[in-house]
Amino acid sequence: MDKKYNEVDYIISYEAGELRGRDVLVLFSNLLESGKVWNLQGSYGRMAKILIDRGYLSIGGKILKEA
């Protein structure tokens, strides 16, 4: 997404299957940093865990490598 980060817009795009690469990392980075990822539906927590386990994000939400 070319526009400034807007959480709702990113979530809508993610749900629609339109978010790719770095934008997915930006979304989950912000959700992890705020802790919101654990309050959303379970698929968000599972995706966060996958991104952490594969070394893309730290548990605190820092982007460690690019997608």
Backbone as a printed PyTorch tensor [residue, N CA C, xyz], in Angstrom:
tensor([[[  0.8560,  -1.1850,   0.0000],
         [  0.0000,   0.0000,   0.0000],
         [  0.8890,   1.2310,   0.0000]],

        [[  0.5830,   2.1500,  -0.8270],
         [  1.4250,   3.3280,  -0.9670],
         [  1.1260,   4.4000,   0.0630]],

        [[ -0.0390,   4.3420,   0.6660],
         [ -0.4120,   5.4040,   1.5990],
         [  0.1730,   5.1610,   2.9840]],

        [[  0.1050,   6.1690,   3.8090],
         [  0.5760,   6.0760,   5.1750],
         [ -0.1790,   4.9570,   5.8960]],

        [[  0.4640,   4.2890,   6.8390],
         [ -0.1400,   3.1730,   7.5600],
         [ -1.4370,   3.5890,   8.2380]],

        [[ -2.4980,   2.8710,   7.9150],
         [ -3.7970,   3.0200,   8.5630],
         [ -4.2450,   1.6010,   8.8940]],

        [[ -4.2960,   1.2950,  10.1830],
         [ -4.5470,  -0.0640,  10.6320],
         [ -5.8160,  -0.6710,  10.0280]],

        [[ -6.9000,   0.0700,  10.0340],
         [ -8.1610,  -0.4540,   9.5040],
         [ -8.0360,  -0.7660,   8.0130]],

        [[ -7.4430,   0.1450,   7.2540],
         [ -7.2610,  -0.0930,   5.8160],
         [ -6.3960,  -1.3270,   5.5670]],

        [[ -5.3370,  -1.4860,   6.3610],
         [ -4.4570,  -2.6360,   6.2010],
         [ -5.1990,  -3.9290,   6.5260]],

        [[ -5.9820,  -3.9330,   7.5930],
         [ -6.7300,  -5.1290,   7.9690],
         [ -7.7510,  -5.4830,   6.8830]],

        [[ -8.4470,  -4.4920,   6.3760],
         [ -9.4190,  -4.7420,   5.3010],
         [ -8.7190,  -5.3190,   4.0770]],

        [[ -7.5890,  -4.7570,   3.7020],
         [ -6.8350,  -5.2680,   2.5510],
         [ -6.3160,  -6.6770,   2.8110]],

        [[ -5.8650,  -6.9370,   4.0390],
         [ -5.3780,  -8.2690,   4.4020],
         [ -6.5200,  -9.2780,   4.3040]],

        [[ -7.6680,  -8.9320,   4.8580],
         [ -8.8310,  -9.8270,   4.8260],
         [ -9.2810, -10.1130,   3.3890]],

        [[ -9.1270,  -9.1400,   2.5080],
         [ -9.5250,  -9.2930,   1.1070],
         [ -8.4640, -10.0260,   0.2800]],

        [[ -7.3310, -10.3610,   0.9010],
         [ -6.2630, -11.0500,   0.1910],
         [ -5.4460, -10.1400,  -0.7100]],

        [[ -5.5110,  -8.8360,  -0.4590],
         [ -4.8400,  -7.8620,  -1.3150],
         [ -3.5030,  -7.3710,  -0.7570]],

        [[ -3.1470,  -7.7580,   0.4530],
         [ -1.9170,  -7.2850,   1.0820],
         [ -0.7970,  -8.2710,   0.7760]],

        [[  0.3570,  -7.7740,   0.3990],
         [  1.4860,  -8.6220,   0.0180],
         [  2.7850,  -8.1210,   0.6440]],

        [[  3.7510,  -9.0160,   0.7030],
         [  5.1260,  -8.6890,   1.0680],
         [  5.3020,  -7.8150,   2.2860]],

        [[  5.9800,  -6.7110,   2.0880],
         [  6.3090,  -5.8140,   3.1890],
         [  5.0620,  -5.2940,   3.8980]],

        [[  3.9840,  -5.0880,   3.1660],
         [  2.7690,  -4.5780,   3.7930],
         [  2.2080,  -5.5510,   4.8240]],

        [[  2.3230,  -6.8490,   4.5680],
         [  1.9050,  -7.8440,   5.5620],
         [  2.7800,  -7.7190,   6.8030]],

        [[  4.0770,  -7.5540,   6.5810],
         [  4.9950,  -7.4010,   7.7120],
         [  4.6950,  -6.1320,   8.4970]],

        [[  4.3950,  -5.0440,   7.8130],
         [  4.0660,  -3.7830,   8.4910],
         [  2.8210,  -3.9600,   9.3520]],

        [[  1.7940,  -4.5860,   8.7920],
         [  0.5580,  -4.8220,   9.5500],
         [  0.8450,  -5.6360,  10.8010]],

        [[  1.4840,  -6.7850,  10.6450],
         [  1.7100,  -7.6550,  11.7950],
         [  2.7360,  -7.0770,  12.7660]],

        [[  3.6820,  -6.3110,  12.2700],
         [  4.6130,  -5.6160,  13.1450],
         [  3.8580,  -4.6790,  14.0790]],

        [[  2.9660,  -3.8890,  13.5150],
         [  2.1950,  -2.9540,  14.3190],
         [  1.2350,  -3.6690,  15.2630]],

        [[  0.6170,  -4.7410,  14.7990],
         [ -0.3040,  -5.4950,  15.6580],
         [  0.4470,  -6.1570,  16.8130]],

        [[  1.6590,  -6.6470,  16.5590],
         [  2.4690,  -7.2310,  17.6290],
         [  2.9350,  -6.1640,  18.6170]],

        [[  3.4130,  -5.0310,  18.0990],
         [  3.8890,  -3.9550,  18.9720],
         [  2.7920,  -3.4800,  19.9190]],

        [[  1.5760,  -3.3890,  19.4180],
         [  0.4620,  -2.9000,  20.2370],
         [ -0.1670,  -3.9950,  21.0920]],

        [[  0.1120,  -5.2540,  20.7570],
         [ -0.5060,  -6.3790,  21.4560],
         [ -1.8900,  -6.7270,  20.9250]],

        [[ -2.3770,  -5.9600,  19.9670],
         [ -3.7270,  -6.1890,  19.4250],
         [ -3.8600,  -7.5210,  18.7170]],

        [[ -2.7540,  -8.0420,  18.1820],
         [ -2.8120,  -9.2860,  17.4140],
         [ -3.4280, -10.4130,  18.2380]],

        [[ -3.2310, -10.3820,  19.5590],
         [ -3.7280, -11.4610,  20.4170],
         [ -5.2000, -11.2780,  20.7680]],

        [[ -5.7820, -10.1370,  20.4310],
         [ -7.1970,  -9.8770,  20.6980],
         [ -8.0760, -10.0240,  19.4570]],

        [[ -7.4610, -10.2040,  18.3040],
         [ -8.2030, -10.3980,  17.0650],
         [ -8.5150, -11.8850,  16.8960]],

        [[ -9.2450, -12.2230,  15.8480],
         [ -9.5720, -13.6320,  15.6060],
         [ -8.2910, -14.4600,  15.5420]],

        [[ -8.4180, -15.7330,  15.8110],
         [ -7.2740, -16.6210,  15.9500],
         [ -6.3220, -16.6730,  14.7830]],

        [[ -6.8200, -16.4530,  13.5720],
         [ -5.9360, -16.5340,  12.4050],
         [ -4.8390, -15.4700,  12.4540]],

        [[ -5.1020, -14.3480,  13.1010],
         [ -4.0750, -13.2990,  13.2180],
         [ -2.9540, -13.7590,  14.1400]],

        [[ -3.2930, -14.3580,  15.2440],
         [ -2.2700, -14.8750,  16.1540],
         [ -1.4550, -15.9740,  15.5110]],

        [[ -2.1390, -16.8410,  14.7640],
         [ -1.4240, -17.9210,  14.0780],
         [ -0.4720, -17.3690,  13.0220]],

        [[ -0.9130, -16.3760,  12.2540],
         [ -0.0360, -15.7800,  11.2410],
         [  1.1410, -15.0670,  11.9100]],

        [[  0.8830, -14.3800,  13.0070],
         [  1.9690, -13.7070,  13.7290],
         [  3.0120, -14.7350,  14.1710]],

        [[  2.5460, -15.8570,  14.6980],
         [  3.4720, -16.9040,  15.1360],
         [  4.2820, -17.4490,  13.9680]],

        [[  3.6390, -17.6450,  12.8260],
         [  4.3620, -18.1180,  11.6290],
         [  5.4490, -17.1210,  11.2400]],

        [[  5.1080, -15.8260,  11.2130],
         [  6.0850, -14.8010,  10.8360],
         [  7.2340, -14.7220,  11.8390]],

        [[  6.9360, -14.9290,  13.1050],
         [  7.9790, -14.9500,  14.1400],
         [  8.8520, -16.1890,  13.9710]],

        [[  8.2160, -17.3540,  13.8480],
         [  8.9600, -18.6210,  13.7220],
         [  9.8500, -18.6560,  12.4900]],

        [[  9.4310, -17.9820,  11.4240],
         [ 10.2300, -17.9790,  10.1840],
         [ 11.2550, -16.8520,  10.1490]],

        [[ 11.3270, -16.0740,  11.2330],
         [ 12.3690, -15.0640,  11.3570],
         [ 12.0870, -13.7280,  10.6970]],

        [[ 10.8310, -13.5010,  10.2820],
         [ 10.4920, -12.2210,   9.6630],
         [ 10.2520, -11.1270,  10.6960]],

        [[  9.6970, -11.5070,  11.8450],
         [  9.3790, -10.5360,  12.9010],
         [  9.8830, -11.0400,  14.2390]],

        [[ 10.2260, -10.0970,  15.1140],
         [ 10.5300, -10.4580,  16.4910],
         [  9.2110, -10.5390,  17.2550]],

        [[  9.2380, -11.1410,  18.4210],
         [  8.0200, -11.2480,  19.2250],
         [  7.4860,  -9.8680,  19.6090]],

        [[  8.3740,  -8.8800,  19.6390],
         [  7.9680,  -7.5100,  19.9490],
         [  7.4880,  -6.7250,  18.7360]],

        [[  7.5990,  -7.3350,  17.5520],
         [  7.0830,  -6.7000,  16.3570],
         [  8.1190,  -6.0640,  15.4380]],

        [[  9.3880,  -6.1760,  15.7700],
         [ 10.4150,  -5.5880,  14.9060],
         [ 10.5560,  -6.4380,  13.6370]],

        [[ 10.6000,  -5.7630,  12.4770],
         [ 10.8130,  -6.4580,  11.2060],
         [ 12.2910,  -6.8390,  11.1240]],

        [[ 12.5530,  -8.1520,  11.0110],
         [ 13.9210,  -8.6600,  11.0270],
         [ 14.4770,  -8.9220,   9.6260]],

        [[ 13.5900,  -9.2590,   8.6890],
         [ 14.0140,  -9.4620,   7.3070],
         [ 12.8150,  -9.2180,   6.4050]],

        [[ 13.0880,  -8.9450,   5.1600],
         [ 12.0230,  -8.6150,   4.2040],
         [ 11.4150,  -9.8780,   3.6090]],

        [[ 10.1710,  -9.7700,   3.2470],
         [  9.4520, -10.8940,   2.6260],
         [  9.7230, -10.9240,   1.1500]]])
